[in-house]
Amino acid sequence: MSSDLWIGRSGRKPLIIAHRGGAALVAENTVEALRAAEGAGADAIETDIRLTKDGAFVCMHDDDLRRLCGDARSVSAVDPATLRQLLPSTMTLYEALAASGECQFIGFGWRSLDRD
């Protein structure tokens, strides 16, 4: 796919962006979601990035874990190993980029980068 995603487009096909890494297809911000988004024809993938307690970047929309697993802690209060115990499909930014296939990443929401 061309790197000029926004300006090099021809024709009238709408730009398809998979929100939260393809959350409408399977669990949000997971490798499975990225693959499903690509399989469904998405041109790009949007995700939010949060910083964990030990400084790892993970793909997570919410600043806390309440909605996804009922844990009141913030993402910035736990490390990736703890996140994976609670949410086994948690992706790091590196894993998300590696799994993105032909889709381009856009619109990173750099969220809650200050630690609690």
MIZA-711040 format. One record per residue: residue in three letters; chain; x negated, y, z negated of N, C-alpha, C in turn. Coordinates in Angstrom, 2 decimals, always signed. Each point is the difference from the previous one (the first is absolute). Layout:
<rec ALA A <X Y Z> <X Y Z> <X Y Z>>
...
***
This chain:
<rec MET A <-0.85 -1.18 +0.00> <+0.85 +1.18 +0.00> <-0.89 +1.24 +0.00>>
<rec SER A <+0.40 +0.97 +0.74> <-0.73 +1.24 +0.13> <-0.03 +0.76 -1.33>>
<rec SER A <-1.10 +0.70 -0.25> <-0.09 +0.77 -1.24> <+0.80 +1.30 +0.06>>
<rec ASP A <+0.45 +0.38 +1.19> <+0.80 +1.22 +0.10> <+1.49 -0.34 -0.09>>
<rec LEU A <+0.37 -0.63 -1.08> <+1.35 -0.49 -0.24> <+1.06 +1.08 +0.18>>
<rec TRP A <-0.31 +1.22 -0.37> <+0.99 +1.07 +0.01> <+0.04 +0.77 +1.30>>
<rec ILE A <-1.14 +0.23 +0.64> <+0.01 +0.88 +1.17> <-0.16 -0.72 +1.33>>
<rec GLY A <-0.42 -1.24 +0.01> <-0.21 -0.71 +1.25> <+1.15 -0.88 +0.41>>
<rec ARG A <+1.17 +0.24 -0.55> <+1.16 -0.84 +0.26> <+0.67 +0.39 +1.32>>
<rec SER A <+0.40 -1.02 +0.74> <+0.75 +0.27 +1.23> <+1.36 -0.69 -0.11>>
<rec GLY A <+0.93 +0.46 +0.77> <+1.33 -0.59 -0.03> <+0.81 +0.51 -1.18>>
<rec ARG A <+1.15 -0.65 -0.21> <+0.91 +0.46 -1.04> <+0.15 -0.98 -1.15>>
<rec LYS A <-0.83 -1.02 -0.06> <+0.09 -0.96 -1.09> <-0.26 +0.68 -1.34>>
<rec PRO A <+0.88 -0.20 -0.98> <-0.25 +0.61 -1.31> <-1.23 -0.61 -0.66>>
<rec LEU A <-0.66 +0.77 -0.81> <-1.13 -0.48 -0.79> <+0.57 -0.78 -1.18>>
<rec ILE A <-0.40 -1.24 -0.16> <+0.52 -0.84 -1.08> <-1.03 -0.07 -1.11>>
<rec ILE A <+0.38 +0.48 -1.19> <-0.90 +0.02 -1.16> <+0.60 -0.86 -1.09>>
<rec ALA A <-0.77 -0.98 -0.47> <+0.45 -0.89 -1.06> <-0.24 +0.68 -1.36>>
<rec HIS A <+1.08 +0.43 -0.63> <-0.07 +0.69 -1.29> <-0.32 -0.99 -1.12>>
<rec ARG A <-0.84 +0.41 -0.93> <-0.47 -0.86 -1.09> <-0.57 -1.31 +0.53>>
<rec GLY A <-0.67 +0.10 +1.12> <-0.65 -1.16 +0.58> <+0.95 -1.01 +0.60>>
<rec GLY A <+1.24 +0.35 +0.22> <+0.98 -0.91 +0.59> <+1.00 -0.53 -1.00>>
<rec ALA A <+0.37 +0.82 -0.97> <+0.88 -0.41 -1.09> <+1.38 -0.45 +0.45>>
<rec ALA A <+0.46 +0.44 +1.16> <+1.32 -0.42 +0.47> <-0.01 -1.46 +0.46>>
<rec LEU A <-1.18 -0.56 +0.17> <-0.12 -1.36 +0.54> <-0.25 -1.05 -1.09>>
<rec VAL A <-0.92 +0.28 -0.88> <-0.35 -0.90 -1.13> <-0.48 +0.87 -1.15>>
<rec ALA A <-0.52 -0.60 -1.05> <-0.45 +0.77 -1.17> <-0.97 +1.12 +0.41>>
<rec GLU A <+0.24 +1.20 -0.50> <-0.76 +1.18 +0.40> <-1.48 -0.10 -0.32>>
<rec ASN A <-0.79 +0.66 +0.86> <-1.44 +0.15 -0.21> <-0.71 -1.32 -0.25>>
<rec THR A <+0.33 -1.00 +0.80> <-0.66 -1.31 -0.09> <-0.58 -0.36 +1.37>>
<rec VAL A <-0.93 -0.93 +0.01> <-0.55 -0.47 +1.27> <+1.14 -0.53 +0.88>>
<rec GLU A <+0.94 -0.70 -0.62> <+1.14 -0.53 +0.75> <+0.79 +1.12 +0.67>>
<rec ALA A <+0.17 +1.12 -0.70> <+0.72 +1.15 +0.56> <-0.75 +0.59 +1.19>>
<rec LEU A <-1.32 +0.11 -0.12> <-0.78 +0.55 +1.10> <+0.12 -0.89 +1.24>>
<rec ARG A <-0.10 -1.29 -0.21> <+0.12 -0.94 +1.13> <+1.40 +0.03 +0.59>>
<rec ALA A <+1.01 +0.09 -0.85> <+1.38 +0.06 +0.50> <+0.23 +1.30 +0.78>>
<rec ALA A <-0.56 +1.10 -0.48> <+0.15 +1.28 +0.70> <-0.65 -0.06 +1.38>>
<rec GLU A <-1.18 -0.57 +0.06> <-0.67 -0.14 +1.30> <+0.82 -0.90 +0.92>>
<rec GLY A <+0.48 -1.12 -0.54> <+0.81 -0.92 +0.79> <+1.29 +0.62 +0.50>>
<rec ALA A <+0.53 +0.96 -0.76> <+1.24 +0.67 +0.39> <-0.24 +1.16 +0.97>>
<rec GLY A <-1.28 +0.26 +0.31> <-0.32 +1.03 +0.97> <-0.32 +1.36 -0.57>>
<rec ALA A <-0.30 +0.09 -1.28> <-0.35 +1.31 -0.59> <-1.27 +0.54 +0.65>>
<rec ASP A <-0.02 +1.30 +0.23> <-1.18 +0.67 +0.53> <-0.98 +0.36 -1.10>>
<rec ALA A <+0.54 +0.24 -1.20> <-0.83 +0.45 -1.11> <+0.61 -0.47 -1.32>>
<rec ILE A <-0.84 +0.02 -1.02> <+0.41 -0.43 -1.34> <-0.28 +1.14 -0.97>>
<rec GLU A <+0.98 +0.31 -0.83> <-0.16 +1.01 -1.05> <-0.01 -0.72 -1.33>>
<rec THR A <-0.89 +0.42 -0.87> <-0.03 -0.55 -1.35> <-0.49 +1.06 -0.97>>
<rec ASP A <+0.25 -0.21 -1.26> <-0.49 +0.88 -1.05> <-1.16 -0.69 -0.69>>
<rec ILE A <-0.95 +0.79 -0.44> <-1.20 -0.54 -0.65> <-0.06 +0.55 -1.42>>
<rec ARG A <-0.27 -0.89 -0.93> <-0.15 +0.39 -1.40> <-1.35 -0.50 -0.51>>
<rec LEU A <-0.48 +0.66 -1.01> <-1.28 -0.34 -0.62> <+0.27 -0.78 -1.27>>
<rec THR A <-0.67 -1.15 -0.14> <+0.17 -0.81 -1.20> <-0.92 +0.48 -1.12>>
<rec LYS A <+0.11 -0.61 -1.14> <-0.77 +0.37 -1.18> <-1.51 -0.02 +0.26>>
<rec ASP A <-0.44 -0.98 +0.79> <-1.44 -0.13 +0.27> <-0.44 +0.63 +1.32>>
<rec GLY A <+0.88 +0.78 +0.62> <-0.38 +0.75 +1.19> <+0.24 -0.68 +1.33>>
<rec ALA A <+0.74 -1.09 +0.03> <+0.32 -0.66 +1.27> <+1.22 +0.66 +0.63>>
<rec PHE A <-0.01 +0.11 +1.33> <+1.15 +0.52 +0.73> <+0.91 -1.16 +0.36>>
<rec VAL A <+1.28 +0.11 -0.38> <+0.98 -1.04 +0.31> <+1.20 +0.63 +0.70>>
<rec CYS A <+0.68 -0.81 +0.80> <+1.19 +0.46 +0.72> <+1.20 -0.18 -0.91>>
<rec MET A <+0.53 +1.12 -0.47> <+1.12 -0.04 -0.95> <+0.76 +1.32 +0.12>>
<rec HIS A <+1.31 -0.07 +0.19> <+0.80 +1.22 +0.13> <+0.23 +0.67 -1.36>>
<rec ASP A <+0.42 -0.76 -0.97> <+0.37 +0.56 -1.30> <-1.22 +0.25 -0.87>>
<rec ASP A <+0.11 +0.97 -0.91> <-1.12 +0.25 -0.90> <+0.00 -0.94 -1.20>>
<rec ASP A <+1.11 -0.69 -0.22> <+0.04 -1.00 -1.07> <+0.56 -1.31 +0.57>>
<rec LEU A <+0.05 -1.02 -0.83> <+0.36 -1.34 +0.45> <+1.44 -0.39 -0.33>>
<rec ARG A <+0.77 +0.94 -0.51> <+1.38 -0.29 -0.44> <+0.87 -0.64 +1.09>>
<rec ARG A <+0.09 +0.66 +1.13> <+0.90 -0.46 +1.05> <-0.42 -1.35 +0.57>>
<rec LEU A <-1.29 -0.20 +0.14> <-0.48 -1.22 +0.67> <-0.07 -1.22 -0.90>>
<rec CYS A <-0.28 +0.21 -1.30> <-0.13 -1.19 -0.87> <+0.44 +0.24 -1.44>>
<rec GLY A <+0.60 +1.16 -0.29> <+0.52 +0.24 -1.33> <-1.02 +0.39 -1.05>>
<rec ASP A <-1.21 +0.30 +0.40> <-1.07 +0.39 -0.92> <-0.07 +1.53 -0.02>>
<rec ALA A <+0.02 +0.61 -1.17> <+0.04 +1.46 -0.11> <-1.36 +0.67 +0.23>>
<rec ARG A <-1.09 -0.76 +0.07> <-1.32 +0.62 +0.19> <-0.13 +0.65 +1.37>>
<rec SER A <-0.84 +1.03 +0.04> <-0.30 +0.64 +1.28> <-1.06 -0.82 +0.74>>
<rec VAL A <-0.05 +0.16 +1.30> <-1.01 -0.69 +0.81> <-1.39 +0.41 -0.47>>
<rec SER A <-0.17 +1.26 -0.36> <-1.31 +0.49 -0.43> <-0.42 -0.51 -1.38>>
<rec ALA A <+0.89 -0.72 -0.68> <-0.33 -0.54 -1.32> <-0.42 -1.47 +0.04>>
<rec VAL A <+0.04 -0.60 +1.19> <-0.35 -1.43 +0.11> <-1.05 -0.20 +1.09>>
<rec ASP A <-0.69 -1.13 -0.07> <-0.99 -0.33 +1.02> <+0.62 -0.90 +1.06>>
<rec PRO A <-0.68 -0.20 +1.14> <+0.58 -0.83 +1.07> <+0.31 -1.44 -0.42>>
<rec ALA A <-0.79 -0.58 -0.87> <+0.27 -1.38 -0.44> <+1.33 -0.06 -0.75>>
<rec THR A <+0.26 +0.99 -0.84> <+1.27 +0.06 -0.73> <+1.15 +0.22 +0.97>>
<rec LEU A <-0.20 +0.90 +0.97> <+1.04 +0.23 +1.01> <+0.34 -1.30 +0.73>>
<rec ARG A <-1.02 -0.77 +0.33> <+0.23 -1.25 +0.74> <+0.67 -1.06 -0.87>>
<rec GLN A <-0.19 +0.07 -1.32> <+0.74 -0.91 -0.87> <+1.49 +0.36 +0.01>>
<rec LEU A <+0.27 +1.29 +0.01> <+1.39 +0.47 -0.01> <+0.64 -0.04 +1.38>>
<rec LEU A <-0.76 +0.37 +1.01> <+0.46 +0.08 +1.39> <-1.04 -0.67 +0.88>>
<rec PRO A <+0.10 -1.29 +0.20> <-1.05 -0.74 +0.72> <-0.31 +0.51 +1.41>>
<rec SER A <+0.93 +0.70 +0.63> <-0.23 +0.47 +1.37> <-0.62 +1.40 +0.07>>
<rec THR A <-0.44 +0.54 -1.13> <-0.61 +1.33 -0.01> <-1.19 +0.04 +0.95>>
<rec MET A <-0.06 +1.03 +0.85> <-1.10 +0.17 +0.95> <-0.89 +1.16 -0.40>>
<rec THR A <-1.30 -0.19 +0.18> <-0.92 +1.12 -0.10> <+0.04 +0.74 +1.34>>
<rec LEU A <-0.52 +1.20 +0.01> <-0.07 +0.76 +1.24> <-0.82 -0.77 +1.03>>
<rec TYR A <-1.11 -0.56 -0.42> <-0.86 -0.78 +0.90> <+0.78 -1.15 +0.64>>
<rec GLU A <+0.75 -0.73 -0.82> <+0.79 -1.12 +0.52> <+1.07 +0.48 +0.98>>
<rec ALA A <+0.60 +1.14 -0.29> <+1.02 +0.54 +0.89> <-0.60 +0.39 +1.35>>
<rec LEU A <-1.13 +0.64 -0.02> <-0.64 +0.39 +1.25> <-0.41 -1.23 +0.80>>
<rec ALA A <-0.51 -1.02 -0.68> <-0.41 -1.23 +0.68> <+1.20 -0.73 +0.61>>
<rec ALA A <+1.16 +0.10 -0.63> <+1.19 -0.73 +0.46> <+0.87 +0.79 +0.97>>
<rec SER A <-0.37 +1.22 +0.31> <+0.89 +0.87 +0.78> <+0.11 -0.38 +1.46>>
<rec GLY A <-0.88 -0.83 +0.51> <+0.09 -0.46 +1.38> <-0.05 +1.15 +0.99>>
<rec GLU A <+0.94 -0.01 +0.94> <+0.04 +1.01 +1.04> <+0.69 +1.29 -0.44>>
<rec CYS A <+0.66 -0.02 -1.15> <+0.67 +1.20 -0.49> <-1.02 +0.97 -0.57>>
<rec GLN A <+0.29 +1.28 +0.13> <-0.86 +1.02 -0.59> <+0.57 +0.41 -1.34>>
<rec PHE A <-0.90 +0.29 -0.95> <+0.44 +0.53 -1.28> <+0.16 +1.49 +0.12>>
<rec ILE A <+1.11 +0.50 -0.54> <+0.23 +1.45 -0.02> <+0.64 +0.37 -1.32>>
<rec GLY A <+0.02 +1.27 -0.29> <+0.77 +0.54 -1.10> <-0.29 -0.61 -1.35>>
<rec PHE A <-1.25 -0.28 -0.28> <-0.30 -0.48 -1.34> <+0.51 +1.01 -1.01>>
<rec GLY A <+0.77 -0.47 -0.94> <+0.41 +0.87 -1.10> <-0.98 -0.25 -1.14>>
<rec TRP A <-0.95 +0.87 -0.18> <-0.97 -0.17 -1.10> <+0.69 +0.45 -1.27>>
<rec ARG A <+0.47 -0.95 -0.77> <+0.84 +0.30 -1.14> <-0.72 -0.26 -1.32>>
<rec SER A <+0.32 +0.80 -0.99> <-0.48 -0.18 -1.37> <-1.47 -0.34 -0.07>>
<rec LEU A <-0.81 +0.83 +0.60> <-1.42 -0.29 -0.01> <-0.67 +0.40 -1.32>>
<rec ASP A <+0.71 +0.75 -0.83> <-0.59 +0.25 -1.31> <+0.42 -1.12 -0.93>>
<rec ARG A <-0.90 -0.38 -0.83> <+0.24 -1.12 -0.90> <+0.74 +0.46 -1.24>>
<rec ASP A <+0.75 -0.94 -0.60> <+0.73 +0.31 -1.23> <-0.96 +0.19 -1.16>>
***
